[in-house]
Amino acid sequence: MDNQVSKKEEQILIRITGQDRPGLTASIMGILARYDAQILDIGQADIHSTLSLGILIRISENSSGQVMKELLFKATELGVNIGFAPVTDDEYEAWVGRQGKNRYILTIIGRHLSARQIEATTKVIANQGLNIDSILRLTGRMSIQNPTKNIRACIEFSLRGTINDRNEMQSQLLKLSSKMEIDFSLQKDDMYRRARRLICFDMDSTLIQTECIDELAIRHGVGDKVKAITERAMRGEIDFKESFTERVALLKGLDISVMQDIAEHLPITEGADRLISVLKRTGYKIAILSGGFTYFGDYLQRRFGIDYVYANELEIDENGKLTGKYVGEIVDGQRKAELLRLIAQVEKVNLAQTIAVGDGANDLPMLSEAGLGIAFHAKPRVAANAKQSINTIGLDGVLYFLGFKDSYLGEQGK
């Protein structure tokens, strides 16, 4: 009868630090395996070849002393530091209970990241009552002696807890973004975050670094007039449809050969090639939803292999000149949001799995509609209303908001 009495067990937290080497974790696990230890939790980080390994085990009280003795000998042999801390049943159960809280991912990006920037970020995290579970670097290691031109730095915080005030946290992050030249993305860490499937881009001033209508207007000698209307529209000061009609009318008589020349010399935004290449390789559907013109959208579709293009079509007369009118329905802000929903439905993609990227006021509806809306080098009003924004680096910064690491792509170290 006594043999059937359960052996008393206890929890021990093992902490190991020191120079990393191949086989170290295997050696530790070999000892634990001989004593049939149960692994309740394990985590490891490696910073500049320095190991930090934590293991929470449950083991028979009769074996715990011998296990710790053998681990101490092994640590001495391996040249690492080891420590032990008992964890009571109540402490363990309290820890398990905390794991059910909400989880978030906070991503920060900049050309460089300093202690001052990270300090400010972590203060915002602490003020909201959140705990940092882990910190992960997404960008590769930077060479000091031979730095690349396109330098960028990104780290990802895994957060646990309930945010005191989500809007206040977003506001604080926005202030830090403009003050310290860093970008933020705060996302709930749910099943959809790493399962995005559809991305919709604005075109002008997003995929390309110009406004095509302004380029056409300059060639036609009405650049200042059109640009003034464009800027008012993008700031949300006038209705997009009204401004679009006014601007198109000013292009009357322009030869379409000018459009071809502009298309062949479009200034592609930094990082666009890398971003689209990676997204296509990983199975994303890609769309352009633009208040610009189909002529330029079709050109980008051929160049990048984009799946969908919806934009505005200019009317052309029999002499190959613009009439100053457009054909069909205007693609304005509401239409962009409708198209995002439509494409998601066609592709059988949940809206939570969609991404929208844009810079202007007419992009706000689709940024709000998408599971992840990103304001890219956006106007102040747009950045203030978007939950995520990128202002410090190129368009490929979107990859980091999706959780991609440079090492996934074979870039910049491991």
Secondary structure, DSSP 8 states (H G I E B T S, - for coil): -GGGS---EEEEEEEEEEE--TTHHHHHHHHHHHTT-EEEEEEEEEETTEEEEEEEEEEEHHHHHHHHHHHHHHHHHHTEEEEEEEE-HHHHHHHHHHTTS-EEEEEEEESS--HHHHHHHHHHHHHTT-EEEEEEE-S----SSS--SS--EEEEEEEES--S-HHHHHHHHHHHHHHHT-EEEEEE-STTTT---EEEE-TBTTTBSS-HHHHHHHHHT-HHHHHHHHHHHHTTSS-HHHHHHHHHHTTTT-BTHHHHHHHHT--B-TTHHHHHHHHHHTT-EEEEEEEEEHHHHHHHHHHHT-SEEEEEEEEE-TTSBEEEEEES----HHHHHHHHHHHHHHTT--GGGEEEEE-SGGGHHHHHHSSEEEEES--HHHHHH-SEEE-SS-GGGHHHHTT--GGGGT-S--
